[in-house]
Amino acid sequence: MELVQLVVGAGAARRLKVARWYLDDAPETLALEELARKAPEDFGLVGSITLGADVIYPERSSEPFADRLWIHGIDLIDGYQRLKAIAVVLDELGPAHLADMLLKVEVYCGAERERARRLHGYADTYQSFRDAQDRLSLCPNIRRLMEADWERWSFDVRRGVTTRPSQVAYSMAEVTRALACVSGPGPGHVHRVVSADGLMGLWDDRNSFSYRTLFHSRMSPLGIMRAVAVKRAAQGALEEIPKSRQKGHGLLIKYAPDLLHWASCRFLPLDRLHDESFPFDWHETLQQEIRKRAQAAVSELIRRYEELVPASNKKGTYSETAPVLSLWTELTDGL
């Protein structure tokens, strides 16, 4: 708690020569505060506090583990955000709440002090930060998929599905969008993963209904490959539709292709996607049926689009309305 007192007060950042003042609204800072509130014993497991000092000397004690270090001429090289997060929670909940918190602290003096400051100044250029896609490996259902028998193939959250030697067959983004395409009951899941931000949001929200619908314990390599085959077949069928139909309300094909992919494959036994024993010829059915089904879905959804959204000469009407989830829900009601 004495260390936390360093960052208390309006002039602390300037006095300690820190690079950034407290980023009180940054997601990372808010996460640090929440960790200190919910699990203070975990707070020090990741990250450390780095101090510079003029001089350090110990104060001996006859009691076991009671030696103290006196640090004079302190500046804070790294860890200001962490200490401020602790200070915020200390003010809210008191010292008893943080009694089990341990911190890793490094102190540099002399020439090492400036060396540490210089290197910490460029630390972000040396670090490879995990993102939501990397954290998929924490999901037990994904881990089972990674450990499954893919025969000549392999699966990894970063590389996706690959063939030997390391030729990418389809990425994790395509796998996710394919699973969303064959999900239900409505188009909400496929709508969520259309954008890159939507993908990252889903991957980082493993407790959400959408995530648990797509990545569940019954997943199998065969099911993944079937899902991608369905999505690619629907996409190929859509690409064959003449450009002459992609005018007016037909711009739904351009601005909401994932909706049309989703609608085109509703006829398949999607609830048996991962069932390897289910007697259904997915390949032959896709070869024979998907083009006809895609054309029928496109015709029906464009007809409904015309009913729901009046024709307009206003520029951007279709690009604005076609990607909206509420429209997708109305267009596919009862489909």
N, C-alpha and C positions, 0 to 999 in steps of 0.2 A: 504493500500500500504506500510505502514511502516513495517508491519509484514513480507511482502514479502522480504524486504531488508535483513532480517536475513539470507536468503539462497543465496544471491548474493555473488559471489566471489569463487575462486578456493578452498579456505580452509574452506568453510562454513560447509561441512559435518563433518569434523574432529572437528571443533570448537564447533559445536552443539551436538556432541557425538551421531550422528545418527547411526542406525544399518546398513543401506545400502545407498550407494551413489545413484545418480539419475539414474534410470533405463530408459534411454531416448528412448530405442527401445522396451520396453515391451508393449504389447497390452493394458494393463490397464492404463499405463502412457499416451500413445498416445490418448486413449479415454478421459482421463482427460483434456488433452490439447485441444482436439476437442470440448469438452463440454464448456470449458472456452471461446473458439472462438465463438461458435454458440449460446450459451445460458448462459452467465455469471450469470444471475439472478437465474439459477437452480443449480449452482455449489455447493453451500453450503447446499443444502437440504439433501444430503447424505454424511456422514463422517464428521470428525472434526479434529481440530488441538490440540494436547496435548503438553503443555509446562511444564517444570520444572523450578523453579526459587528460588533464594536465599531469595528474599523479594519482596512484592508487596505493593504499596501504591497509593491511588488515589490523583489526583490533582483536587481540586474543582474549579468550574467555576460558574459564575453568569448566564451563558447562559443555556437554557434548553437543556438537552441531550448532553452537551458538556464536561462532566467530562472525564478526561483521567486517564488511569492507567499507572503507571511507574513500569516496571518489570525489576528487576536487577538480574544478574547472571543466564541468560537464558540457558537452554539446550532444545533440541527438542526431546520429547519422541516419538511422533507419528505425522505423517502428512508431512514429508519432501517431499515425492513425490507430494503431492497436492500443497504445496507452490512453488516447483520448476516448476510445470506445469503452475501455475499462472505467475511466473516470466518469463517463455518463452513467454507466450501470451502478457504479459505486454510490453515486449521488442518489440514484433511484432506490436501491435495495439495501445499501449499507454494507459494511465490511464483512459481516458474518456470512453473507451470501457468497462472497468471493474467497472464503477461507481456504478452499481446496484448490484454488487456482495456482498453477506453477508457470513461470515464464522462463524462457531461455534468453539469457542476456550475455552479450559479448561486449567487452570494453577494450578499446585500443588507445594506446598512448604513443607519444613520440612520432617517429616517421611513419609508423604503421597507421596512425590516426588519419593522416591525409590520404594515404594509400587506400584505406578502407572507404573513406568518403568518396574518393574518385571512382572506385569500382562500384560502389552502391549507386552512384549517379548514373551509371550505365547498366545497372543490373537487369533492367527490362529487356535489353538487347541480347542478354545471354540466357534468358529463360524461355522455356517452351510451356506456355500456359495451357492447361486443359480447358476444353470447352464442353458444351452439352453433348456433342457427339462422342467425345472421349469418355464422358461419364456414363454412357450407355453400358459400358462394360461392368458397371456396378449392379446392373439389373440381373437378378438370378435367371430370368427367362432368356435374356440375351446371352448370358454365359452358357446356358444349356445349348443354345443354338450354335455358339462358337465351338463347343466341345462335341457337337453331333458329328455323325459320319456323313460327310459330303462326297464320299467316293473320290473322284478326281478333282474335286473343288474344295475350297476352304472359305470360311467366313470370318470377317473381322469388322469391328465397328468403324474403324478408320478407313480400311481399304475396300470394304464391301465384300461382295462375292467375287472370288478370283479363281482362275484356273492356273494350273502349273504350266510354265514357270511365271507366276505373278502377272498374268494377263487379266486385267479387270473385265469381268463379265457384266456386272452392274453395281452401281455405287449404293451406299447406305441410303442416300436420298431417294434413289429409284426404288429400292426395296420398301422404304417407308411409304412412298406415294402409291406403290402398287398394292400394298396391304390396305391402305386407306380406300383405294379404288374398289376393292372387293369387300369392303366392310358395310355395315348398315347399322340401324335400319334406314337412316336418312343420309343425306350427303354432307353432314356436318364434319365428319372426320376428314374426308377428302378435301373439303374446303379449307380446313385448318392448315394443311401441309402444302398448299399451293406455292406459297412464298418461302424464301430462304429463312426469313424471320419466324414464320409459322413452324417450319421444321425444327429450328433450334428451340422454340418455345415448347413444342411437344416433347422433344427429347429430354428437356430439362424438367419436365413435369410428370414424373413417373407415377404419381398417385392419381393422375387425372383419368377420367372415364375414357377419353380418346386413347391415351397411351395404353391403358389396360385392355382396350378392345383390340388394338393392333398387335401388341407384344404380350402375349399370354403364354401360359404354361404348355399349351397344346401345339405350339409352333413346331414345324418340321422343315428340314431342307426342301423336301418335295413341295410342301405348301408354299414356301417362299418362291420357288421356281415357277409354280403354277400361277401365283399372283402376278409375277412379272410378265409371264407369257400372256396373261389376260390383258393386262394394261397395255402391253406393246401391240397386241392384236387390235384392241379398240382404237389405239392411237393410229395404227396403220389404216384402219377402215375409215377413220375420220379424215385422214389426209387424202383419201381418194375422192372425197366429195368435191364436186366442181367449184371453182372460185365464184362462178356465177350465182351460186346459192348463198354466198357469204356477203350479202348486202342487206341493208335495213335490219330487220330482226334476225336475219341469218348471220349477223355478226356475233351471235351467241357462239358460233363455232370458233371464232377467233378469240373472243374474250373470256369464254368459259369452257375450254376444251376438257378440263378435268371433270366437270359436271357431266359432259356427254360421254366420256370414258366410263364413268361410274354408272350412268343410266344404261349404257349399251350392254353391260354384262350382268344385269339383274336376273336373267333367265338361267344362269348357271347355278349348280348346287353349292353355293358359296359357304354354307355352313359345314360342308364336308371338305373344305379346301385342304386341310392338313391331315385328312384321313387317308392313309396310304392303302387301306384295304377296300375302300369304297369303289365299286365297279362302274367307273365312268371314264370314257375316253375324252379327256380334256383336249388333247391335241387335235383329234379329228373334229370335235365339236367346234373348236375355235376356227379351224380351217373352213368349215362348211357354213357356220351360222353367224359369226361375228359381224361380217359385212352387212348382212340383211338386218340384223338386230340394231346395228349402229345407225343405219339409214332410217329405220323405223323410229328409233329414239330421237334422232335429230329432228325428223318431221314433226313428231308429237310435241317436243319441247319448244320448238320454234313457234308452233301453233299456239301453245299456251302462253308463250312470251308475248305474242301479238295481242292476246286477250288481256294480259296483266299490265303491259306497258304500252300506252298509246304511241302510235307512230309520231315522230318528231323530226323537224329539220334542224333542231338545235345540235350544234356540233358537240360530240362527246357524250350524247345521250346513252348510246349502247355501251360504250367503254366504261361509263359510270355505273350503269344499272346491272349489266350482265354479271360482274363478279361478286355481287352482294349475296351473302348467305341467306337472308330472308327471302330473296327471290328464288334461290335454289330450292329452298324448302317448299315454297308454294308451287313451283314448277313441277316438282317431283311428287307432290301429294297424291297418293294412291297409285303411283306408277308401278 
